[in-house]
Each structure stands twice: as structure tokens, then as C-alpha cells.
Amino acid sequence: MPHTVALLAAASDDQGPGNTIRIVLLASLIGSALLAWFLLRGYRNDDNND
């Protein structure tokens, strides 16, 4: 088992910007969903605007 951990650690040294891109994509998806919710809630019609 220690050999597997060492191999995975050695293989993960040179992966590039993978984690950064995942974090940026996740944050942008959550941000766009919150922005859509914020903008679209103003168009809700509760029939109280007479």
C-alpha cells in the first residue's frame, strides 16, 4: 500500500492547472446560477403590484 501512495504522489506532481480550472469553473457555474436567480426573481408576478 505505501508503494501505491508514493506512485500516486509522484504522478500528481506535474498535472498542470487542473485543480485551478476546476475551482474556477465551479465558482463560475455557482455565480451564474445565483446571478440568474437574482435577476429572474424580479420578474416574478405575485399579483401584488396593482
MDTraj code that builds the backbone (N, CA, C; nanometers):
import mdtraj as md
import numpy as np

residues = "MET PRO HIS THR VAL ALA LEU LEU ALA ALA ALA SER ASP ASP GLN GLY PRO GLY ASN THR ILE ARG ILE VAL LEU LEU ALA SER LEU ILE GLY SER ALA LEU LEU ALA TRP PHE LEU LEU ARG GLY TYR ARG ASN ASP ASP ASN ASN ASP".split()
xyz = np.array([
    [0.0807, -0.1205, 0.0000],
    [0.0000, 0.0000, 0.0000],
    [0.0852, 0.1272, 0.0000],
    [0.1949, 0.1341, 0.0743],
    [0.2763, 0.2558, 0.0703],
    [0.3331, 0.2835, -0.0684],
    [0.3554, 0.1793, -0.1474],
    [0.4074, 0.2000, -0.2824],
    [0.3024, 0.2673, -0.3708],
    [0.1775, 0.2318, -0.3532],
    [0.0699, 0.2932, -0.4312],
    [0.0580, 0.4416, -0.3992],
    [0.0679, 0.4753, -0.2721],
    [0.0592, 0.6157, -0.2317],
    [0.1755, 0.6943, -0.2901],
    [0.2946, 0.6343, -0.2893],
    [0.4117, 0.7020, -0.3447],
    [0.3980, 0.7203, -0.4950],
    [0.3440, 0.6212, -0.5640],
    [0.3241, 0.6336, -0.7092],
    [0.2210, 0.7417, -0.7414],
    [0.1131, 0.7461, -0.6654],
    [0.0113, 0.8484, -0.6894],
    [0.0653, 0.9882, -0.6588],
    [0.1457, 1.0001, -0.5553],
    [0.2036, 1.1291, -0.5222],
    [0.3014, 1.1740, -0.6293],
    [0.3788, 1.0813, -0.6835],
    [0.4740, 1.1159, -0.7893],
    [0.4012, 1.1507, -0.9182],
    [0.2901, 1.0841, -0.9453],
    [0.2156, 1.1103, -1.0682],
    [0.1391, 1.2414, -1.0600],
    [0.1071, 1.2870, -0.9400],
    [0.0267, 1.4085, -0.9264],
    [0.1115, 1.5348, -0.9177],
    [0.2423, 1.5241, -0.9267],
    [0.3276, 1.6420, -0.9177],
    [0.3162, 1.7315, -1.0403],
    [0.3014, 1.6742, -1.1562],
    [0.3088, 1.7505, -1.2800],
    [0.1760, 1.7477, -1.3558],
    [0.0685, 1.7836, -1.2896],
    [-0.0633, 1.7744, -1.3524],
    [-0.1073, 1.9039, -1.4193],
    [-0.0400, 2.0126, -1.3950],
    [-0.0797, 2.1382, -1.4568],
    [-0.1865, 2.2088, -1.3759],
    [-0.2647, 2.2951, -1.4416],
    [-0.3624, 2.3781, -1.3694],
    [-0.4985, 2.3115, -1.3517],
    [-0.5016, 2.1814, -1.3356],
    [-0.6290, 2.1092, -1.3285],
    [-0.7172, 2.1530, -1.2140],
    [-0.6617, 2.1601, -1.0934],
    [-0.7432, 2.1984, -0.9776],
    [-0.7899, 2.3425, -0.9873],
    [-0.7045, 2.4293, -1.0372],
    [-0.7416, 2.5702, -1.0507],
    [-0.8565, 2.5863, -1.1492],
    [-0.8491, 2.5157, -1.2605],
    [-0.9562, 2.5245, -1.3603],
    [-1.0864, 2.4687, -1.3047],
    [-1.0782, 2.3607, -1.2276],
    [-1.1994, 2.3052, -1.1660],
    [-1.2628, 2.4045, -1.0703],
    [-1.1807, 2.4705, -0.9903],
    [-1.2336, 2.5674, -0.8941],
    [-1.2952, 2.6866, -0.9666],
    [-1.2290, 2.7353, -1.0712],
    [-1.2817, 2.8494, -1.1469],
    [-1.4125, 2.8119, -1.2155],
    [-1.4194, 2.6936, -1.2749],
    [-1.5434, 2.6515, -1.3409],
    [-1.6568, 2.6344, -1.2407],
    [-1.6276, 2.5743, -1.1267],
    [-1.7307, 2.5554, -1.0262],
    [-1.7799, 2.6898, -0.9725],
    [-1.6885, 2.7805, -0.9465],
    [-1.7280, 2.9127, -0.8962],
    [-1.8079, 2.9896, -1.0008],
    [-1.7709, 2.9780, -1.1278],
    [-1.8453, 3.0495, -1.2313],
    [-1.9842, 2.9902, -1.2500],
    [-1.9978, 2.8590, -1.2393],
    [-2.1305, 2.7981, -1.2505],
    [-2.2204, 2.8394, -1.1343],
    [-2.1661, 2.8377, -1.0144],
    [-2.2452, 2.8785, -0.8987],
    [-2.2786, 3.0272, -0.9071],
    [-2.1821, 3.1071, -0.9497],
    [-2.2065, 3.2502, -0.9632],
    [-2.3105, 3.2818, -1.0688],
    [-2.3049, 3.2107, -1.1806],
    [-2.4043, 3.2367, -1.2854],
    [-2.5428, 3.1909, -1.2418],
    [-2.5514, 3.0819, -1.1668],
    [-2.6817, 3.0386, -1.1164],
    [-2.7385, 3.1400, -1.0174],
    [-2.6541, 3.1927, -0.9293],
    [-2.7010, 3.2943, -0.8351],
    [-2.7396, 3.4233, -0.9051],
    [-2.6643, 3.4614, -1.0068],
    [-2.6979, 3.5816, -1.0827],
    [-2.8296, 3.5643, -1.1564],
    [-2.8513, 3.4485, -1.2167],
    [-2.9778, 3.4222, -1.2863],
    [-3.0944, 3.4250, -1.1884],
    [-3.0752, 3.3646, -1.0704],
    [-3.1819, 3.3669, -0.9708],
    [-3.2128, 3.5093, -0.9268],
    [-3.1085, 3.5892, -0.9043],
    [-3.1270, 3.7265, -0.8590],
    [-3.1979, 3.8107, -0.9646],
    [-3.1601, 3.7930, -1.0904],
    [-3.2219, 3.8722, -1.1960],
    [-3.3636, 3.8262, -1.2265],
    [-3.3867, 3.6962, -1.2253],
    [-3.5182, 3.6453, -1.2621],
    [-3.6216, 3.6586, -1.1518],
    [-3.5795, 3.6743, -1.0282],
    [-3.6779, 3.6894, -0.9212],
    [-3.7495, 3.8228, -0.9300],
    [-3.6928, 3.9190, -0.9999],
    [-3.7600, 4.0466, -1.0200],
    [-3.8746, 4.0378, -1.1188],
    [-3.8756, 3.9341, -1.2005],
    [-3.9822, 3.9165, -1.2993],
    [-4.0964, 3.8310, -1.2476],
    [-4.0869, 3.7874, -1.1243],
    [-4.1918, 3.7051, -1.0669],
    [-4.3168, 3.7902, -1.0475],
    [-4.4319, 3.7372, -1.0790],
    [-4.5573, 3.8089, -1.0672],
    [-4.6398, 3.7483, -0.9548],
    [-4.6514, 3.8201, -0.8442],
    [-4.7281, 3.7706, -0.7298],
    [-4.8687, 3.8314, -0.7225],
    [-4.9056, 3.9045, -0.8268],
    [-5.0358, 3.9724, -0.8319],
    [-5.0524, 4.0709, -0.7166],
    [-4.9432, 4.1267, -0.6666],
    [-4.9499, 4.2276, -0.5618],
    [-4.9088, 4.3639, -0.6132],
    [-4.8967, 4.3788, -0.7431],
    [-4.8465, 4.5052, -0.7995],
    [-4.9586, 4.5855, -0.8647],
    [-5.0743, 4.5887, -0.8015],
    [-5.1862, 4.6647, -0.8583],
    [-5.1771, 4.8102, -0.8186],
])
top = md.Topology()
chain = top.add_chain()
for i, resn in enumerate(residues, 1):
    res = top.add_residue(resn, chain, resSeq=i)
    for name in ("N", "CA", "C"):
        top.add_atom(name, md.element.get_by_symbol(name[0]), res)
traj = md.Trajectory(xyz[None], top)
